[in-house]
């Protein structure tokens, strides 16, 4: 009897742990969404061409799905130069933020890389990163 009882208990523990693995939330699913939107409010049609010094406005969004409140800041950088900043942005778990980030590229050049960096909780390294490529062209006027 004891053998059957211990076997049944072991089987119950195995089934319970297997069921927990199926229904437990995936810890890797806890993340912060970070996105940029284009002119139509979609994740496409980003600004691709501007004149030197012409302000660009890129709508950004952050959604905190970390399971805890978070503090964020955003930086736009190109060629090692900080072009714009936003924050600190305090978000409760499940909360979102959306606002345009405005910056300008000072010099003409094709395919200039703009990195839009998201920092979380005063960390020195970016938590998320978006990259845009922009042609900065002199006007022919």
N, C-alpha and C positions, 0 to 999 in steps of 0.2 A: 504494500500500500504506500509506503513512504516513497518508494521509487516512482510510482505513478503520480503521486502528489508533487514531488520535485520536478518530474518531467512536465507536468501540466503547468507548474509555475514558470518554468523556463520557457515553455512555448508561449505563455501569456506575455512574458517580458519581451520576447522577440517580436511578437505581433504588435505590442504596444509601441515599441521603439520604431518599428517599421511604419506604423500609422503616423507617428509623430514626424518622421522624416518626410512623409507625403504631404502633410498639412502645415508644417511649420514654415514660417516665412523664410525666404532665402536671404541670408545676411548680405549677400552681394547685391541684392536689389535695392539696398539703401544707398541712395546717391542723390546728388544735386543735379537737376536739369539746368543746362546753360545753353542758350540759343540766341541767334541773331535772326531778325526778320528783314525781308526785302520790302520794296515799295508797296506791294499789295498785301502786306501782312502775312506772307508765306515765307518759308525757309528757302527762298530763291529770289532772283532778280536783285541782288545786292548792287550797290553803287560800284561801277567798274571803271568810270573815267571822270576825272575832275581836273580843274586847273590848279596850279600851285597856290596854296593858301586858301583855296575854296573850302568852306566848311562842309563836312560830310556828316550826315545824321543816320546812325544805324540803331534801330530799335533792338534792345536786348531784353532777355527774359531770364529769370532765375526762379526755380521751383525747389524748395527744400523738402526732400523726401528722406532725410537722414534719420528720422526717428527722434530728433532732439532739435532744440533751437540752434540757429547758427548765425554767425556774423560774417558778412561778405564784403569784398570791395572789388572793383573792376578797374583795369588799366588797359589802355590802348597804347601799343608801342610799335615803332617802326625804326629799323636800323639802330636799335639800342636806345632810342629816345622815347621818353614818355610823352605821348600826345594828349591824353585826357585821362581823367580818373572819375570814379563815382563811388560813393560809400563814405562811411560804413553803412551797410544795409542789414538791418536786423530782421530775420525771418523765423517765425515759429515753424515747427514741423508741419508740413502740408501747405504752408503759405507761399505766395508767389509775389514777384516784383517784376514790373515791366516799365522801361523808360528808354528814351533815345540817348545814345552816347554821341556827342558831337566832337569832332576833331578835324584837323586839317594837315595835309602833307605839304611840307614847305618847298620841296624841290621837284622839278620835272624828272620823269623817268618811267620806263615801262615796267609793268609787273612788280610794283613795289609791294612788299609783304607787310601787312598790318596784322599784328598779333593782338587779340583781345583776350586778356587773361583774367580769370576769376580766382581770387584768393579767399580762403576760408579761415576764420578764427585767427587772424594775424599771422598765419604761416608765411614764411619767407618765399616758399616756392608755390607756383600756381597749382590750383586744385583741378581746374579745367582750362581749356584753351580753344579759342576759335581762330581761324586764320582766313584773312581775306587778301585778295590780290587786286591792286588798283593801278591803272595807268594814269599818271599825272602828266598832262600835256599842256604845253604853252598854247594860248589862244593865238590865232592868226589875224588879229585885228590891228 
